[in-house]
């Protein structure tokens, strides 16, 4: 019993003497840093208003979809980073 107690004290003192584990918040992967695709251009020779409206509508929806994804990702990442740093 005495030896077990001495061994336990030695093991615990070894754990206290070691350096603490360094925590690092992971960086954003490159795949998630992708920029939004370019918007479509209207053919300068087009004479149909329907084609113009279609391109403008597609660009509008594409922009807002991409912006929503990017804004949500940024908000999530910043919240997770704040939580990580507050836990220290």
Secondary structure, DSSP 8 states (H G I E B T S, - for coil): -HHHHHHHHHHHHHHHHS-----------GGGG----------TT---HHHHHHHHHHHHHHHHHHHHHHHHHHHHHHHHHHHHHHH-
